[in-house]
Each structure stands twice: as C-alpha cells, then as structure tokens.
Amino acid sequence: MLEKEQSFIDLRRNILLVILPILFLSALVSIVVNIGKQEVHFDFIIKMFLACTFMIGWFAALVRWKMKLLELIILFGLYVYHWLKVTIFVRSHLGVVGTVHFDSFVVWLPLIIIFTYAIWSKRLAIRLSLLLLIGSIIPSVYYINELSAAFLEYFAQLILAMIVYILVLIFSFKIIRTHAEVEIMRRQLRVDPLTQVGNRFQIDEWMQSFLGKAKEDEYSIIFFDIDHFKEINDQFGHNIGDEVLRELAQVVQNELKKNEHFGRWGGEEFMIILRGSECAAYRLAEILRQAIESHNFTGIHRLTASFGVTGYIQGDTTESMLLRVDQRLYASKNVGRNIVTGRINE
C-alpha cells in the first residue's frame, strides 16, 4: 500500500515537472508581448506573480518538497492571481458602456478548478471552489451601480460557467470513482486473493476465449499441483502453507511471458493456458518444474510439483481438454511425482 501511495505521489510530481514549465512560458510570453506597449502597472505585477508561482512550484517539485505543501503553494498562487485579475477586470469596466473586453484570466479559470479537484478531497475541493466563486462575485457586487448592463450580463455568464465547471467536475470525479470501484470489483471476481493470480472463474474465461480461436491458433494447457502439500500444512501449519502458495505463484510468474495466462485452479492446483504446441508447453512445464524444485521456499526449503500437459486436438471441448490434462497430472503422481507428463512420454 505504501509503495502504491509513493508511486502516486511521484506521478503527481512528474506531471507538475512537465506542466509547470509550459505554464511559466505561457505567463512569460504574455509579459514579454505587453511589456513594450505600456508602463509597468498592477496587471504586469500580477502576471509576474503568476510566473514566479509556476517557477517556484517547479523548483519545489524538482527538489522534492512535500507534495501537499507544493500543491498548496501553486493553488494559493492561482487563487490570488484569479481574484486580483477579476478585480482589475471589473474596475476596468467601471462607467464603460459598450463592448466588454475579453480577459486572459478566463482562459486560466478551468485549469484552476481542475487543479483544485485533482489535488484535494471532494469535500475540501467543493469548499475551495465555492470560495473561488464567492471571491469572483464580490468585486462585481461591490461596484454593481457603476457597471453597465452589458458587462453584468457578460459577468453573469462567466459566473454561471464557473458553476457549470464545478458541477461537471463533481459529477466527473464521481463517475470516475464509480468506474474505478466497478473495475476493482471485476478484478476481485477474477483474482485469487491469496496468490494474486487468476482464479478459477478467470481460467474458465481464458479457456473459452482460446477455444474460440483454436481453429486458427494452437493452444495448450499446463496443469500442475504441489507434491505432498497436505503434509506441508500438517507439519508446518497453514500460515507456512499459504506463504508457500504465494512464493510458488511468484516463482512461476517470473518464468512466464506476458501472453501466458496463469491462474490458481483451487487448493494447491494451478493452471497455465498459452498459445503454442504441446511440445512448447511441455518444454515450459519442464522449466517451471526445475524452477520450483531449485527454489528455497520459506520455512520448508525444498518443494516439488507434478505436471500434466496437453495441446488442443481438433474437436476438443473445454471438458475434454481438462479431463485429459488432469489424467496426465495424475499419471505424473503415480510414477513418482516431480515430473512432467505429456503425449510424448505418456
């Protein structure tokens, strides 16, 4: 859990390291373009403040400040920039009748709201976005008697747009969270909780998928179980037994390729479904047998497993393949265990 949390923090930091220089350049371009057109005034100072916020944020991300402090600095800078720009925007239209001039702070507004919801919990993000909204409304309310109807109409649309942004983000995050929860539930239905490999339900799905393509592609099954596993549980206890299952799953996974599907059939029985001929599956099973035999397992040291292997034969069903591979697994056990049985040595 701690590793996943650290990985998430590193991801957020890396995103900021990429995005902040782009935002800094955007603010810098705005400063450079306008610096020769007018004397330095409050608007220039605000843009410099925004550019400095991005630069400080980037440096803080680079030297690995605490993530929450870093994000708080950036968010504070964005909020202050927005409120000051809104105030200047409103004041620039006092007593002005006619066209309302577009201002650059409108471009930054969605980014500010998205950033708020991206870094804080839903409840705190709602409170902060409402604070941003109220802070945006105050200047127009304060100067309402000096503003034209055209400006008030424009500003009302801006405030409504802010409300829509906030609502969209609230519902978007809810939808994303729901999708994530559904995906977790779907994964849990298909993953063995002890070994974190596919469970029997997942294996059935893999087999049906491969069987549907069997006319075009060869595929095979490796079925194996741990020798004398009951004695391991009886002698060393179920905790050691569970650890053995976890370790074995990891040992096997280390030898498999991405398209070789591995799952726990039940108890100490495991199955691998893969594309390729039975001969290729037999060679892989022998590699796995040796890897298991040579691994130093926690608490028991040496462990062996018996294997059965079969390939798809024209006209096979899931049941016929499972029956055949099961018979070959038990043939391995009957001749002394710790061997692989397939068509070539049956």
C-alpha beads as a LAMMPS data file, in Angstrom:
LAMMPS data file: protein, C-alpha beads

346 atoms
345 bonds

1 atom types
1 bond types

-500.0 500.0 xlo xhi
-500.0 500.0 ylo yhi
-500.0 500.0 zlo zhi

Masses

1 110.0

Atoms # bond

1 1 1 0.000 0.000 0.000
2 1 1 2.816 2.409 0.922
3 1 1 4.582 1.669 -2.368
4 1 1 1.406 2.441 -4.337
5 1 1 0.910 5.688 -2.411
6 1 1 4.516 6.740 -3.073
7 1 1 4.112 5.835 -6.734
8 1 1 1.007 8.055 -6.932
9 1 1 2.891 10.945 -5.293
10 1 1 5.768 10.516 -7.754
11 1 1 3.301 10.546 -10.652
12 1 1 1.778 13.838 -9.455
13 1 1 5.258 15.314 -9.013
14 1 1 6.327 14.263 -12.512
15 1 1 3.170 15.773 -14.009
16 1 1 3.958 19.095 -12.317
17 1 1 7.566 18.946 -13.533
18 1 1 6.260 18.728 -17.106
19 1 1 3.298 21.121 -16.906
20 1 1 4.723 23.969 -14.787
21 1 1 7.470 24.990 -17.275
22 1 1 4.811 25.187 -20.014
23 1 1 2.591 27.363 -17.812
24 1 1 5.599 29.502 -16.874
25 1 1 6.439 30.062 -20.552
26 1 1 2.813 30.968 -21.253
27 1 1 2.842 33.597 -18.498
28 1 1 6.265 34.833 -19.627
29 1 1 5.106 35.252 -23.234
30 1 1 2.175 37.360 -22.018
31 1 1 4.588 39.553 -20.038
32 1 1 7.075 39.954 -22.907
33 1 1 4.400 40.708 -25.519
34 1 1 2.901 43.510 -23.434
35 1 1 6.000 44.935 -21.751
36 1 1 6.778 47.397 -24.528
37 1 1 3.201 48.549 -25.024
38 1 1 2.599 50.139 -21.655
39 1 1 4.226 51.213 -18.465
40 1 1 4.684 48.746 -15.658
41 1 1 1.427 48.656 -13.696
42 1 1 -0.557 46.379 -11.422
43 1 1 -1.560 43.955 -14.204
44 1 1 2.113 43.462 -15.061
45 1 1 2.912 42.747 -11.403
46 1 1 0.118 40.140 -11.250
47 1 1 1.471 38.350 -14.325
48 1 1 4.944 38.382 -12.802
49 1 1 3.434 36.934 -9.625
50 1 1 1.846 34.108 -11.637
51 1 1 5.093 33.378 -13.492
52 1 1 7.009 33.315 -10.200
53 1 1 4.415 30.941 -8.711
54 1 1 4.968 28.491 -11.551
55 1 1 8.752 28.803 -11.310
56 1 1 8.795 28.332 -7.520
57 1 1 6.414 25.383 -7.874
58 1 1 8.659 23.762 -10.489
59 1 1 11.766 24.248 -8.340
60 1 1 9.937 22.861 -5.289
61 1 1 8.899 19.790 -7.312
62 1 1 12.472 19.366 -8.539
63 1 1 13.982 19.390 -5.030
64 1 1 11.145 17.115 -3.826
65 1 1 9.343 19.284 -1.294
66 1 1 6.395 17.659 0.456
67 1 1 3.718 17.194 -2.174
68 1 1 0.848 18.786 -0.251
69 1 1 2.942 21.892 0.519
70 1 1 3.988 22.140 -3.116
71 1 1 0.417 21.838 -4.377
72 1 1 -0.794 24.324 -1.759
73 1 1 1.738 26.922 -2.962
74 1 1 0.613 26.517 -6.571
75 1 1 -3.075 26.602 -5.659
76 1 1 -2.612 29.689 -3.482
77 1 1 -0.818 31.443 -6.338
78 1 1 -3.564 30.559 -8.819
79 1 1 -6.356 31.708 -6.490
80 1 1 -4.672 35.022 -5.675
81 1 1 -3.971 35.597 -9.381
82 1 1 -7.596 34.881 -10.272
83 1 1 -9.085 37.164 -7.608
84 1 1 -6.754 40.042 -8.476
85 1 1 -7.425 39.675 -12.217
86 1 1 -11.183 39.590 -11.639
87 1 1 -10.928 42.750 -9.542
88 1 1 -8.887 44.540 -12.239
89 1 1 -11.277 43.278 -14.920
90 1 1 -14.293 44.672 -13.056
91 1 1 -12.596 48.004 -12.269
92 1 1 -11.532 48.437 -15.908
93 1 1 -15.217 48.465 -16.908
94 1 1 -16.431 50.988 -14.337
95 1 1 -18.550 53.568 -16.126
96 1 1 -17.818 51.978 -19.504
97 1 1 -20.760 51.434 -21.826
98 1 1 -20.420 49.151 -24.830
99 1 1 -18.273 46.153 -25.700
100 1 1 -16.902 44.052 -22.870
101 1 1 -13.235 43.231 -23.418
102 1 1 -12.140 39.603 -23.042
103 1 1 -9.506 38.995 -20.354
104 1 1 -6.889 36.235 -20.155
105 1 1 -7.944 35.110 -16.652
106 1 1 -10.950 33.396 -18.274
107 1 1 -8.509 31.029 -20.021
108 1 1 -6.913 30.038 -16.711
109 1 1 -10.210 29.512 -14.883
110 1 1 -10.895 25.872 -15.933
111 1 1 -7.288 24.967 -15.064
112 1 1 -7.653 26.431 -11.566
113 1 1 -10.859 24.489 -10.892
114 1 1 -9.463 21.234 -12.332
115 1 1 -6.295 21.615 -10.255
116 1 1 -8.407 22.134 -7.128
117 1 1 -10.318 18.890 -7.656
118 1 1 -7.226 16.963 -8.741
119 1 1 -5.239 17.501 -5.523
120 1 1 -7.811 17.755 -2.724
121 1 1 -10.552 15.524 -1.397
122 1 1 -14.003 16.028 -2.886
123 1 1 -15.396 17.792 0.200
124 1 1 -12.459 20.210 0.531
125 1 1 -12.370 20.813 -3.227
126 1 1 -16.048 21.832 -3.183
127 1 1 -15.386 24.277 -0.340
128 1 1 -12.350 25.757 -2.089
129 1 1 -14.168 26.100 -5.408
130 1 1 -17.063 27.848 -3.639
131 1 1 -14.502 30.171 -2.049
132 1 1 -13.104 30.864 -5.519
133 1 1 -16.630 31.522 -6.802
134 1 1 -17.567 33.892 -3.954
135 1 1 -14.260 35.744 -4.314
136 1 1 -15.048 36.211 -8.011
137 1 1 -18.527 37.613 -7.347
138 1 1 -17.560 40.139 -4.638
139 1 1 -15.954 42.806 -6.921
140 1 1 -18.961 42.962 -9.259
141 1 1 -21.367 43.207 -6.307
142 1 1 -19.258 45.952 -4.718
143 1 1 -19.213 48.032 -7.933
144 1 1 -22.623 46.965 -9.266
145 1 1 -24.001 50.526 -9.531
146 1 1 -21.075 51.604 -11.740
147 1 1 -21.184 48.688 -14.183
148 1 1 -23.116 48.582 -17.458
149 1 1 -25.887 46.096 -18.202
150 1 1 -23.739 44.574 -20.970
151 1 1 -20.893 43.930 -18.543
152 1 1 -23.191 42.474 -15.883
153 1 1 -24.684 40.114 -18.475
154 1 1 -21.191 39.017 -19.547
155 1 1 -20.045 38.605 -15.958
156 1 1 -23.176 36.632 -15.026
157 1 1 -22.390 34.196 -17.859
158 1 1 -18.844 33.885 -16.544
159 1 1 -20.092 33.042 -13.038
160 1 1 -22.581 30.539 -14.459
161 1 1 -19.734 28.961 -16.440
162 1 1 -17.749 28.626 -13.200
163 1 1 -20.703 26.895 -11.551
164 1 1 -21.006 24.528 -14.533
165 1 1 -17.251 23.751 -14.384
166 1 1 -17.573 22.926 -10.697
167 1 1 -20.663 20.731 -11.174
168 1 1 -19.115 18.914 -14.141
169 1 1 -16.001 18.142 -12.120
170 1 1 -18.011 16.969 -9.112
171 1 1 -20.008 14.538 -11.258
172 1 1 -16.971 13.571 -13.372
173 1 1 -14.986 12.571 -10.311
174 1 1 -17.989 10.642 -9.024
175 1 1 -18.268 8.794 -12.348
176 1 1 -14.514 8.094 -12.406
177 1 1 -14.623 6.791 -8.838
178 1 1 -17.621 4.587 -9.640
179 1 1 -15.849 3.176 -12.698
180 1 1 -12.748 2.520 -10.577
181 1 1 -14.803 0.730 -7.917
182 1 1 -16.540 -1.389 -10.569
183 1 1 -13.164 -2.254 -12.103
184 1 1 -11.805 -3.251 -8.689
185 1 1 -14.852 -5.464 -8.111
186 1 1 -14.446 -7.044 -11.544
187 1 1 -10.783 -7.692 -10.806
188 1 1 -11.593 -9.201 -7.417
189 1 1 -14.042 -11.574 -9.103
190 1 1 -11.224 -12.844 -11.338
191 1 1 -8.208 -12.784 -8.997
192 1 1 -7.263 -15.303 -6.334
193 1 1 -6.880 -13.219 -3.144
194 1 1 -4.026 -15.314 -1.725
195 1 1 -1.698 -15.611 -4.722
196 1 1 -2.915 -12.613 -6.766
197 1 1 -3.093 -14.695 -9.956
198 1 1 -6.222 -15.572 -11.921
199 1 1 -8.851 -17.638 -10.116
200 1 1 -10.959 -20.487 -11.485
201 1 1 -13.542 -18.092 -12.896
202 1 1 -10.790 -16.258 -14.791
203 1 1 -9.288 -19.532 -16.035
204 1 1 -12.692 -20.571 -17.421
205 1 1 -12.892 -17.264 -19.314
206 1 1 -9.382 -17.722 -20.729
207 1 1 -10.203 -21.255 -21.852
208 1 1 -13.401 -20.188 -23.586
209 1 1 -11.512 -17.393 -25.331
210 1 1 -8.718 -19.692 -26.509
211 1 1 -11.147 -22.431 -27.545
212 1 1 -12.957 -19.952 -29.785
213 1 1 -9.681 -19.258 -31.631
214 1 1 -8.378 -22.846 -31.642
215 1 1 -9.067 -23.375 -35.348
216 1 1 -6.662 -20.559 -36.230
217 1 1 -4.088 -20.879 -33.403
218 1 1 -2.639 -23.788 -31.477
219 1 1 -3.013 -23.601 -27.727
220 1 1 -2.104 -25.796 -24.799
221 1 1 -2.733 -26.283 -21.088
222 1 1 -0.255 -26.941 -18.299
223 1 1 -1.858 -28.306 -15.130
224 1 1 0.216 -28.866 -12.003
225 1 1 -0.046 -29.192 -8.265
226 1 1 2.319 -29.198 -5.300
227 1 1 3.542 -32.589 -4.174
228 1 1 2.630 -33.582 -0.594
229 1 1 1.043 -30.211 0.141
230 1 1 -1.244 -31.681 2.813
231 1 1 1.827 -32.844 4.734
232 1 1 3.284 -29.329 4.492
233 1 1 0.143 -27.871 6.079
234 1 1 0.045 -30.585 8.737
235 1 1 3.722 -30.282 9.636
236 1 1 4.374 -26.548 9.309
237 1 1 0.907 -25.030 9.671
238 1 1 -1.437 -23.205 7.327
239 1 1 0.440 -19.898 7.541
240 1 1 3.537 -21.523 6.061
241 1 1 1.293 -23.315 3.567
242 1 1 -0.184 -20.008 2.429
243 1 1 3.286 -18.469 2.130
244 1 1 4.401 -21.441 0.027
245 1 1 1.470 -20.882 -2.346
246 1 1 2.321 -17.186 -2.667
247 1 1 6.007 -17.898 -3.286
248 1 1 5.258 -20.617 -5.812
249 1 1 2.956 -18.282 -7.731
250 1 1 5.751 -15.701 -7.874
251 1 1 8.353 -18.281 -8.955
252 1 1 6.094 -19.398 -11.807
253 1 1 5.206 -15.853 -12.874
254 1 1 8.897 -14.994 -13.121
255 1 1 9.267 -17.660 -15.829
256 1 1 6.188 -16.735 -17.871
257 1 1 5.766 -14.380 -20.792
258 1 1 3.053 -11.752 -20.951
259 1 1 0.698 -13.835 -23.136
260 1 1 0.972 -16.975 -20.966
261 1 1 -2.041 -16.940 -18.650
262 1 1 -1.539 -18.271 -15.135
263 1 1 -4.177 -18.999 -12.512
264 1 1 -4.943 -20.984 -9.387
265 1 1 -7.414 -23.771 -10.092
266 1 1 -8.020 -24.438 -6.413
267 1 1 -6.138 -25.581 -3.325
268 1 1 -2.587 -26.415 -4.421
269 1 1 -3.536 -26.833 -8.108
270 1 1 -2.517 -24.292 -10.747
271 1 1 -3.063 -23.961 -14.476
272 1 1 -1.344 -22.166 -17.351
273 1 1 -3.062 -21.557 -20.687
274 1 1 -0.857 -20.497 -23.582
275 1 1 -0.640 -20.232 -27.330
276 1 1 1.584 -22.824 -28.959
277 1 1 2.012 -26.533 -29.475
278 1 1 2.010 -29.188 -26.799
279 1 1 5.768 -29.635 -27.326
280 1 1 6.346 -25.953 -26.495
281 1 1 4.096 -26.266 -23.443
282 1 1 5.999 -29.391 -22.350
283 1 1 9.315 -27.507 -22.518
284 1 1 7.868 -24.650 -20.469
285 1 1 6.460 -27.087 -17.899
286 1 1 9.915 -28.648 -17.514
287 1 1 11.433 -25.187 -16.953
288 1 1 8.810 -24.485 -14.290
289 1 1 9.344 -27.859 -12.628
290 1 1 13.066 -27.165 -12.314
291 1 1 12.480 -23.599 -11.090
292 1 1 10.151 -24.843 -8.337
293 1 1 12.496 -27.669 -7.357
294 1 1 15.509 -25.342 -7.066
295 1 1 13.737 -22.546 -5.171
296 1 1 14.373 -22.160 -1.430
297 1 1 10.850 -21.830 -0.015
298 1 1 10.237 -20.047 3.285
299 1 1 10.051 -22.448 6.205
300 1 1 10.297 -25.690 4.217
301 1 1 13.196 -25.098 1.788
302 1 1 12.612 -27.805 -0.850
303 1 1 9.389 -28.313 -2.765
304 1 1 8.392 -30.193 -5.911
305 1 1 5.384 -30.206 -8.212
306 1 1 3.881 -32.673 -10.694
307 1 1 2.740 -31.563 -14.147
308 1 1 0.319 -32.624 -16.840
309 1 1 0.406 -31.080 -20.326
310 1 1 -1.971 -31.252 -23.270
311 1 1 -2.492 -29.427 -26.517
312 1 1 -5.720 -28.724 -28.363
313 1 1 -6.929 -31.580 -30.565
314 1 1 -9.492 -30.990 -33.299
315 1 1 -12.986 -31.344 -31.825
316 1 1 -11.863 -30.749 -28.243
317 1 1 -14.141 -29.073 -25.739
318 1 1 -13.136 -27.410 -22.503
319 1 1 -14.241 -30.520 -20.623
320 1 1 -12.291 -32.945 -22.828
321 1 1 -9.079 -30.922 -22.517
322 1 1 -9.442 -30.618 -18.748
323 1 1 -10.097 -34.347 -18.418
324 1 1 -7.019 -35.220 -20.494
325 1 1 -4.652 -32.830 -18.727
326 1 1 -5.974 -33.983 -15.341
327 1 1 -5.273 -37.614 -16.267
328 1 1 -1.722 -36.701 -17.255
329 1 1 -1.171 -34.819 -13.999
330 1 1 -2.198 -37.893 -12.022
331 1 1 -0.023 -40.059 -14.243
332 1 1 2.916 -37.908 -13.082
333 1 1 1.942 -38.500 -9.468
334 1 1 1.516 -42.244 -9.966
335 1 1 5.040 -42.702 -11.345
336 1 1 6.805 -40.891 -8.535
337 1 1 5.923 -37.162 -8.731
338 1 1 8.135 -34.197 -9.714
339 1 1 7.879 -34.972 -13.425
340 1 1 6.025 -33.660 -16.484
341 1 1 3.662 -35.944 -18.403
342 1 1 2.504 -35.150 -21.916
343 1 1 1.713 -37.012 -25.109
344 1 1 5.417 -37.598 -25.791
345 1 1 6.017 -39.619 -22.603
346 1 1 2.520 -40.803 -21.738

Bonds

1 1 1 2
2 1 2 3
3 1 3 4
4 1 4 5
5 1 5 6
6 1 6 7
7 1 7 8
8 1 8 9
9 1 9 10
10 1 10 11
11 1 11 12
12 1 12 13
13 1 13 14
14 1 14 15
15 1 15 16
16 1 16 17
17 1 17 18
18 1 18 19
19 1 19 20
20 1 20 21
21 1 21 22
22 1 22 23
23 1 23 24
24 1 24 25
25 1 25 26
26 1 26 27
27 1 27 28
28 1 28 29
29 1 29 30
30 1 30 31
31 1 31 32
32 1 32 33
33 1 33 34
34 1 34 35
35 1 35 36
36 1 36 37
37 1 37 38
38 1 38 39
39 1 39 40
40 1 40 41
41 1 41 42
42 1 42 43
43 1 43 44
44 1 44 45
45 1 45 46
46 1 46 47
47 1 47 48
48 1 48 49
49 1 49 50
50 1 50 51
51 1 51 52
52 1 52 53
53 1 53 54
54 1 54 55
55 1 55 56
56 1 56 57
57 1 57 58
58 1 58 59
59 1 59 60
60 1 60 61
61 1 61 62
62 1 62 63
63 1 63 64
64 1 64 65
65 1 65 66
66 1 66 67
67 1 67 68
68 1 68 69
69 1 69 70
70 1 70 71
71 1 71 72
72 1 72 73
73 1 73 74
74 1 74 75
75 1 75 76
76 1 76 77
77 1 77 78
78 1 78 79
79 1 79 80
80 1 80 81
81 1 81 82
82 1 82 83
83 1 83 84
84 1 84 85
85 1 85 86
86 1 86 87
87 1 87 88
88 1 88 89
89 1 89 90
90 1 90 91
91 1 91 92
92 1 92 93
93 1 93 94
94 1 94 95
95 1 95 96
96 1 96 97
97 1 97 98
98 1 98 99
99 1 99 100
100 1 100 101
101 1 101 102
102 1 102 103
103 1 103 104
104 1 104 105
105 1 105 106
106 1 106 107
107 1 107 108
108 1 108 109
109 1 109 110
110 1 110 111
111 1 111 112
112 1 112 113
113 1 113 114
114 1 114 115
115 1 115 116
116 1 116 117
117 1 117 118
118 1 118 119
119 1 119 120
120 1 120 121
121 1 121 122
122 1 122 123
123 1 123 124
124 1 124 125
125 1 125 126
126 1 126 127
127 1 127 128
128 1 128 129
129 1 129 130
130 1 130 131
131 1 131 132
132 1 132 133
133 1 133 134
134 1 134 135
135 1 135 136
136 1 136 137
137 1 137 138
138 1 138 139
139 1 139 140
140 1 140 141
141 1 141 142
142 1 142 143
143 1 143 144
144 1 144 145
145 1 145 146
146 1 146 147
147 1 147 148
148 1 148 149
149 1 149 150
150 1 150 151
151 1 151 152
152 1 152 153
153 1 153 154
154 1 154 155
155 1 155 156
156 1 156 157
157 1 157 158
158 1 158 159
159 1 159 160
160 1 160 161
161 1 161 162
162 1 162 163
163 1 163 164
164 1 164 165
165 1 165 166
166 1 166 167
167 1 167 168
168 1 168 169
169 1 169 170
170 1 170 171
171 1 171 172
172 1 172 173
173 1 173 174
174 1 174 175
175 1 175 176
176 1 176 177
177 1 177 178
178 1 178 179
179 1 179 180
180 1 180 181
181 1 181 182
182 1 182 183
183 1 183 184
184 1 184 185
185 1 185 186
186 1 186 187
187 1 187 188
188 1 188 189
189 1 189 190
190 1 190 191
191 1 191 192
192 1 192 193
193 1 193 194
194 1 194 195
195 1 195 196
196 1 196 197
197 1 197 198
198 1 198 199
199 1 199 200
200 1 200 201
201 1 201 202
202 1 202 203
203 1 203 204
204 1 204 205
205 1 205 206
206 1 206 207
207 1 207 208
208 1 208 209
209 1 209 210
210 1 210 211
211 1 211 212
212 1 212 213
213 1 213 214
214 1 214 215
215 1 215 216
216 1 216 217
217 1 217 218
218 1 218 219
219 1 219 220
220 1 220 221
221 1 221 222
222 1 222 223
223 1 223 224
224 1 224 225
225 1 225 226
226 1 226 227
227 1 227 228
228 1 228 229
229 1 229 230
230 1 230 231
231 1 231 232
232 1 232 233
233 1 233 234
234 1 234 235
235 1 235 236
236 1 236 237
237 1 237 238
238 1 238 239
239 1 239 240
240 1 240 241
241 1 241 242
242 1 242 243
243 1 243 244
244 1 244 245
245 1 245 246
246 1 246 247
247 1 247 248
248 1 248 249
249 1 249 250
250 1 250 251
251 1 251 252
252 1 252 253
253 1 253 254
254 1 254 255
255 1 255 256
256 1 256 257
257 1 257 258
258 1 258 259
259 1 259 260
260 1 260 261
261 1 261 262
262 1 262 263
263 1 263 264
264 1 264 265
265 1 265 266
266 1 266 267
267 1 267 268
268 1 268 269
269 1 269 270
270 1 270 271
271 1 271 272
272 1 272 273
273 1 273 274
274 1 274 275
275 1 275 276
276 1 276 277
277 1 277 278
278 1 278 279
279 1 279 280
280 1 280 281
281 1 281 282
282 1 282 283
283 1 283 284
284 1 284 285
285 1 285 286
286 1 286 287
287 1 287 288
288 1 288 289
289 1 289 290
290 1 290 291
291 1 291 292
292 1 292 293
293 1 293 294
294 1 294 295
295 1 295 296
296 1 296 297
297 1 297 298
298 1 298 299
299 1 299 300
300 1 300 301
301 1 301 302
302 1 302 303
303 1 303 304
304 1 304 305
305 1 305 306
306 1 306 307
307 1 307 308
308 1 308 309
309 1 309 310
310 1 310 311
311 1 311 312
312 1 312 313
313 1 313 314
314 1 314 315
315 1 315 316
316 1 316 317
317 1 317 318
318 1 318 319
319 1 319 320
320 1 320 321
321 1 321 322
322 1 322 323
323 1 323 324
324 1 324 325
325 1 325 326
326 1 326 327
327 1 327 328
328 1 328 329
329 1 329 330
330 1 330 331
331 1 331 332
332 1 332 333
333 1 333 334
334 1 334 335
335 1 335 336
336 1 336 337
337 1 337 338
338 1 338 339
339 1 339 340
340 1 340 341
341 1 341 342
342 1 342 343
343 1 343 344
344 1 344 345
345 1 345 346
